[in-house]
Amino acid sequence: MALKVVLFSVPSNSSSNFCCPLKTHCFEFLRLFKSKPRRRIRRELKFVAAMFSDNTVVSDLIATGVSGGIALSLLKIWEQTAKRGVFDQKLNRKIVHVTLGLAFMLCWPMFSSGRQGAILAALIPAINIIKMLLLGLGIWKDDATVKSMSRFGDHRELLKGPLYYASTITLAGAIYWRTSPIAIAAVCNLCAGDGMADIVGRHFGSQKLPYNQNKSVIGSITMACAGFLASIGFMLYFSSFGYVQQSSQMVLGFLIVSVVAALVESHPLSTELDDNLTVPLTAVLVGSLVL
C-alpha cells in the first residue's frame, strides 16, 4: 500500500496560530476566526458568561445535568464491577453506598442559592427514588442495578435500604440544603459512616459487640470515625464557599452526632428496621439539638 506524504506549511505571518496541509480545504473554515476581531470574541464570551451567571434557571439546569451525569457514571461503573465480579457483591454494594451520596453533596456548590437550587439539586436523587420503586416492585427490570444495590440479588430489597438511602439524599438537599450542618451530618454518617463500618467490620471485625453478635467493635468505631471525619471534611468544603461558618462548637456537634449514630447503628433494632433509616434519622434528631 502506497504511503502519501502530507506536507505542512507555516503561514508567513508570525502572528497566525494555524498550520494547514497544502492544497487541503478541510480547514478552510478556520479563516473565519481570523476575520473576527479578538475584542469581538471577548465581548461575545463575556455576554455568554453573564447570561449563565444571571440566569439561575439555566445555570441550575446545567448543574442538574452535570450532577446527574456524575451519578449515572458512578452507577454504571459499579454496575459493571458487580456484573464482572470485580468485587464481592457485598463490598460492591457498600462502595456504591459510600460514593454516591457523597458525590451528590460535592455537586451542591454548582447550584444557586435559595429554594430553586435546593429543589433542583434534589431532583436527581428524587428520580432515583422512583427508580427504586419501579425496580423494587418488579415493574422495571435491571439486573445489574439490582445486583449492585442488593444483598442477595432480590429486587424487593430495593424497597428498603436503597429507597431510604435515596430519600435521605433527596430530603437533605430539599429541606436542609448546603447551609445546614444537619444535612452534612445526615449524609456523611449514612454514606461514609455506615458504609465504612460494614467494609471494615466484615474484614477485621472478629471481636463482636456483647449486645449484638452481628456487629463488631471495630466496625462501630470505624463508623463513628468515618462519619465524623467526613462531616469535618464537608464542613471545610462548604465553609470555603461561605455556606457554613466553621467553629469548634460545630466540630464537637459533629462528633456527638457520629458517636450517637454509631451506637444506634450497633443496636439489634437498627438492623431489624434498616440502618439506612435509623442512621439518618438519628443524625437529624441529634443534630437538631447540638448543631
C-alpha positions as CSV (number, residue, x, y, z in Angstrom):
1,M,0.0,0.0,0.0
2,A,1.4,3.3,-1.1
3,L,2.0,6.0,1.6
4,K,1.1,9.5,0.9
5,V,3.2,12.3,2.4
6,V,1.3,15.3,3.6
7,L,3.3,18.5,3.7
8,F,2.6,21.2,6.3
9,S,3.4,24.9,5.8
10,V,3.5,27.6,8.4
11,P,2.0,30.9,7.3
12,S,4.5,33.7,6.8
13,N,2.5,35.9,9.2
14,S,4.1,35.2,12.6
15,S,1.0,36.2,14.5
16,S,-1.0,33.4,13.0
17,N,-1.8,30.4,15.2
18,F,-2.8,28.0,12.4
19,C,-0.9,25.4,10.4
20,C,-2.7,23.8,7.4
21,P,-1.9,21.0,5.0
22,L,-1.1,22.2,1.5
23,K,-3.9,22.1,-1.0
24,T,-6.3,21.0,1.7
25,H,-9.6,22.7,2.1
26,C,-11.0,20.9,5.2
27,F,-9.6,23.7,7.5
28,E,-10.9,26.5,5.3
29,F,-13.4,27.5,8.0
30,L,-10.6,28.5,10.3
31,R,-10.1,31.6,8.2
32,L,-13.4,32.8,9.7
33,F,-11.8,33.2,13.0
34,K,-9.1,35.5,11.5
35,S,-11.7,37.8,10.1
36,K,-13.4,38.2,13.6
37,P,-11.6,40.7,15.9
38,R,-10.4,39.3,19.2
39,R,-12.2,42.1,21.0
40,R,-15.5,41.0,19.5
41,I,-14.8,37.4,20.6
42,R,-14.1,38.6,24.1
43,R,-17.3,40.6,24.2
44,E,-19.3,37.6,23.0
45,L,-17.7,35.3,25.6
46,K,-18.4,37.9,28.3
47,F,-22.0,38.1,27.1
48,V,-22.4,34.3,27.3
49,A,-20.8,34.2,30.8
50,A,-23.1,37.0,32.0
51,M,-26.1,35.2,30.6
52,F,-25.3,32.0,32.6
53,S,-24.4,33.8,35.7
54,D,-27.5,36.0,35.7
55,N,-30.0,33.3,34.6
56,T,-30.1,31.0,37.6
57,V,-32.6,28.7,35.9
58,V,-30.2,27.9,33.1
59,S,-27.2,27.5,35.4
60,D,-29.2,25.3,37.8
61,L,-30.4,23.1,34.9
62,I,-26.9,22.7,33.7
63,A,-25.8,21.8,37.3
64,T,-28.6,19.3,37.4
65,G,-27.4,17.7,34.2
66,V,-23.8,17.6,35.4
67,S,-24.6,16.1,38.8
68,G,-26.9,13.6,37.1
69,G,-24.2,12.7,34.7
70,I,-21.7,12.1,37.5
71,A,-24.2,10.0,39.4
72,L,-25.1,8.0,36.3
73,S,-21.4,7.4,35.5
74,L,-20.7,6.2,39.1
75,L,-23.7,3.8,38.9
76,K,-22.6,2.4,35.6
77,I,-19.1,1.8,36.9
78,W,-20.3,0.0,39.9
79,E,-22.9,-1.9,37.9
80,Q,-20.1,-3.2,35.7
81,T,-17.9,-4.2,38.6
82,A,-20.8,-6.1,40.1
83,K,-21.6,-7.7,36.7
84,R,-18.0,-8.8,36.2
85,G,-17.4,-9.9,39.8
86,V,-14.5,-7.4,40.3
87,F,-15.5,-7.1,44.0
88,D,-17.5,-9.2,46.3
89,Q,-21.2,-8.4,45.9
90,K,-21.5,-7.0,49.5
91,L,-18.3,-4.9,49.1
92,N,-19.6,-3.6,45.7
93,R,-22.9,-2.6,47.3
94,K,-21.1,-0.7,50.1
95,I,-18.8,1.1,47.6
96,V,-22.0,2.4,45.9
97,H,-23.3,3.3,49.4
98,V,-20.2,5.3,50.2
99,T,-19.6,7.1,47.0
100,L,-22.9,8.0,45.5
101,G,-24.3,10.2,48.2
102,L,-21.0,12.0,48.9
103,A,-20.7,12.7,45.1
104,F,-24.1,14.3,45.1
105,M,-23.1,16.5,48.0
106,L,-19.9,17.5,46.3
107,C,-22.0,18.9,43.4
108,W,-24.2,21.2,45.6
109,P,-22.0,24.3,45.2
110,M,-22.8,24.2,41.4
111,F,-26.3,25.2,42.2
112,S,-27.7,28.7,43.0
113,S,-28.7,29.7,46.5
114,G,-32.3,29.6,47.6
115,R,-35.1,27.1,47.1
116,Q,-34.7,26.8,43.4
117,G,-31.2,25.5,43.7
118,A,-32.1,23.2,46.6
119,I,-35.1,21.6,44.7
120,L,-33.1,21.1,41.5
121,A,-30.2,19.6,43.5
122,A,-32.6,17.1,45.0
123,L,-34.2,16.3,41.6
124,I,-31.7,13.6,40.6
125,P,-31.9,11.6,43.9
126,A,-35.7,12.1,43.7
127,I,-35.7,10.4,40.3
128,N,-33.7,7.7,41.9
129,I,-36.5,7.2,44.4
130,I,-38.9,6.5,41.6
131,K,-36.3,4.1,40.0
132,M,-36.0,2.2,43.3
133,L,-39.8,1.9,43.5
134,L,-40.1,0.6,39.9
135,L,-37.3,-1.9,40.3
136,G,-38.4,-3.0,43.8
137,L,-41.9,-3.6,42.6
138,G,-40.7,-5.5,39.6
139,I,-42.2,-3.1,37.1
140,W,-38.8,-2.3,35.7
141,K,-36.2,-5.0,35.1
142,D,-32.5,-4.1,35.6
143,D,-30.5,-7.0,36.9
144,A,-27.2,-5.0,37.0
145,T,-28.6,-2.3,39.2
146,V,-30.4,-4.8,41.5
147,K,-27.1,-6.8,41.9
148,S,-25.1,-3.7,42.7
149,M,-27.5,-2.4,45.3
150,S,-29.0,-5.6,47.0
151,R,-27.5,-8.1,49.5
152,F,-28.9,-11.2,47.9
153,G,-29.9,-10.1,44.4
154,D,-33.6,-9.8,45.3
155,H,-35.3,-6.8,43.6
156,R,-37.6,-6.4,46.6
157,E,-34.6,-5.4,48.7
158,L,-34.5,-2.1,46.9
159,L,-37.8,-1.1,48.6
160,K,-35.9,-0.8,51.9
161,G,-32.3,0.2,52.2
162,P,-31.7,1.7,48.8
163,L,-35.1,3.5,48.9
164,Y,-34.3,5.0,52.4
165,Y,-30.8,6.0,51.1
166,A,-32.2,7.9,48.1
167,S,-34.8,9.5,50.3
168,T,-32.2,10.8,52.7
169,I,-30.1,12.4,50.0
170,T,-33.3,14.0,48.5
171,L,-34.6,15.4,51.8
172,A,-31.2,16.5,52.9
173,G,-30.9,18.7,49.8
174,A,-34.5,19.8,49.5
175,I,-35.1,20.6,53.2
176,Y,-31.8,21.4,54.9
177,W,-29.6,22.2,51.9
178,R,-25.9,23.2,52.0
179,T,-26.2,25.9,54.6
180,S,-27.2,23.4,57.3
181,P,-24.7,21.3,59.2
182,I,-27.6,18.8,59.8
183,A,-27.6,17.9,56.1
184,I,-23.8,17.3,56.3
185,A,-24.2,15.1,59.4
186,A,-27.1,13.1,57.9
187,V,-25.4,12.3,54.6
188,C,-21.9,11.8,55.9
189,N,-22.9,9.4,58.7
190,L,-25.2,7.5,56.3
191,C,-22.7,7.2,53.5
192,A,-19.2,7.4,54.9
193,G,-20.0,6.2,58.4
194,D,-22.4,3.3,57.8
195,G,-20.6,2.3,54.6
196,M,-17.1,2.1,56.1
197,A,-18.4,0.4,59.2
198,D,-19.6,-2.6,57.1
199,I,-16.5,-2.7,54.9
200,V,-14.1,-2.7,57.9
201,G,-16.3,-4.7,60.1
202,R,-16.5,-7.6,57.7
203,H,-12.8,-7.9,57.2
204,F,-11.5,-7.1,60.7
205,G,-14.4,-7.5,63.0
206,S,-13.5,-10.6,64.9
207,Q,-14.5,-9.1,68.2
208,K,-18.3,-8.8,68.4
209,L,-20.3,-6.4,70.5
210,P,-21.7,-8.1,73.6
211,Y,-25.3,-6.9,72.9
212,N,-25.2,-7.6,69.1
213,Q,-23.2,-10.5,67.7
214,N,-23.9,-9.3,64.1
215,K,-21.9,-6.1,64.8
216,S,-18.2,-5.7,65.6
217,V,-16.4,-3.3,67.9
218,I,-14.0,-2.2,65.1
219,G,-17.0,-1.6,62.8
220,S,-18.7,0.7,65.3
221,I,-15.5,2.6,66.0
222,T,-14.9,2.9,62.2
223,M,-18.4,4.2,61.7
224,A,-18.0,7.0,64.3
225,C,-14.6,8.0,63.0
226,A,-15.6,7.9,59.3
227,G,-18.8,9.8,59.8
228,F,-17.1,12.4,61.9
229,L,-14.1,12.9,59.6
230,A,-16.4,13.1,56.5
231,S,-18.5,15.7,58.3
232,I,-15.5,17.8,59.1
233,G,-14.3,17.5,55.5
234,F,-17.6,18.7,54.2
235,M,-17.8,21.5,56.8
236,L,-14.4,22.8,55.5
237,Y,-15.6,22.3,51.9
238,F,-18.8,24.2,52.3
239,S,-17.2,26.9,54.5
240,S,-14.8,27.6,51.7
241,F,-17.8,28.7,49.6
242,G,-19.3,30.7,52.6
243,Y,-22.3,28.3,53.1
244,V,-21.5,27.4,56.7
245,Q,-19.3,29.0,59.4
246,Q,-16.9,26.5,60.8
247,S,-16.4,26.5,64.5
248,S,-15.2,24.3,67.3
249,Q,-18.8,24.1,68.5
250,M,-19.8,22.6,65.2
251,V,-16.9,20.2,65.3
252,L,-18.0,19.0,68.7
253,G,-21.6,18.7,67.5
254,F,-20.4,16.5,64.6
255,L,-18.5,14.3,67.0
256,I,-21.6,13.8,69.2
257,V,-23.8,13.1,66.2
258,S,-21.4,10.5,64.8
259,V,-20.9,8.7,68.2
260,V,-24.7,8.5,68.8
261,A,-25.4,7.4,65.3
262,A,-22.8,4.6,65.6
263,L,-24.3,3.5,68.9
264,V,-27.8,3.4,67.3
265,E,-26.5,1.5,64.3
266,S,-24.9,-1.1,66.5
267,H,-28.2,-1.9,68.3
268,P,-30.1,-5.0,67.0
269,L,-33.3,-2.9,66.5
270,S,-31.4,-0.8,63.9
271,T,-30.6,-3.9,61.8
272,E,-34.2,-5.1,62.1
273,L,-35.6,-1.7,60.9
274,D,-32.7,-0.8,58.5
275,D,-29.6,1.1,59.1
276,N,-30.3,3.4,56.1
277,L,-33.4,4.6,58.0
278,T,-32.2,4.7,61.6
279,V,-28.8,6.4,61.0
280,P,-30.0,9.5,59.1
281,L,-33.0,9.9,61.5
282,T,-30.6,9.8,64.4
283,A,-28.3,12.3,62.8
284,V,-31.2,14.7,62.1
285,L,-32.6,14.4,65.6
286,V,-29.3,14.7,67.5
287,G,-28.0,17.3,65.0
288,S,-31.1,19.4,65.7
289,L,-30.0,19.6,69.3
290,V,-26.2,20.0,69.0
291,L,-25.6,21.7,65.7
